[in-house]
Amino acid sequence: MRTPGHAKKVKNVTNDVIDGKRGMIYIPDQKISKLTLTKDIKGLKQERHDAKKNKGHSKKQKVNPE
């Protein structure tokens, strides 16, 4: 049980006369290779645009079994 008056230590915070209270935050490095791609992919749009420009089909067409 904690006793009253025991304050938690404040880390990475400095007090300055001009700027006031300043603190540093930690942001870990992002692993780009492990990030998942969103559905809005720029390259996919470019492929569709190029196919439309060349009058080709960018998607697979359904084949009728008839």
C-alpha positions in Angstrom: 0.0 0.0 0.0 1.3 3.4 -0.9 1.7 6.0 1.7 0.2 9.5 1.0 2.6 12.1 -0.2 4.8 9.7 -2.1 4.9 11.2 -5.6 5.8 9.3 -8.7 9.1 10.3 -10.3 8.7 12.5 -13.4 11.1 11.5 -16.2 12.3 13.5 -19.2 10.6 16.7 -18.0 12.4 20.0 -17.5 11.1 23.3 -16.2 12.4 26.4 -18.0 11.7 30.0 -17.1 11.1 31.0 -20.8 9.4 27.9 -22.2 7.8 26.6 -19.0 7.4 22.8 -18.6 9.0 20.8 -21.4 9.0 17.1 -21.9 10.5 14.6 -24.3 8.5 11.7 -25.7 9.7 8.4 -27.0 8.5 7.2 -30.4 9.9 3.8 -31.4 11.2 3.2 -34.9 8.6 1.9 -37.4 9.3 -1.4 -39.0 8.2 -0.6 -42.6 8.6 -4.2 -43.7 6.1 -5.4 -41.1 3.4 -2.7 -41.7 0.2 -3.9 -43.5 -0.9 -2.1 -46.6 -4.2 -0.4 -46.7 -6.8 -1.1 -49.4 -6.0 2.3 -51.0 -2.8 1.4 -52.8 -1.4 4.0 -55.2 0.3 1.5 -57.5 -3.0 -0.4 -58.1 -4.7 2.8 -59.2 -1.8 3.5 -61.6 -2.1 0.0 -63.1 -5.8 0.4 -63.8 -5.2 3.9 -65.2 -2.6 2.5 -67.6 -4.8 -0.4 -68.7 -7.7 1.9 -69.4 -5.4 4.2 -71.4 -4.1 1.2 -73.5 -7.7 -0.1 -73.7 -6.7 -3.3 -72.0 -8.3 -5.1 -69.1 -6.8 -4.6 -65.7 -9.1 -7.1 -64.0 -9.8 -10.7 -64.9 -13.0 -11.0 -66.9 -15.7 -13.6 -66.1 -16.0 -16.4 -68.6 -19.5 -17.6 -69.3 -19.8 -21.4 -69.1 -22.5 -21.5 -71.9 
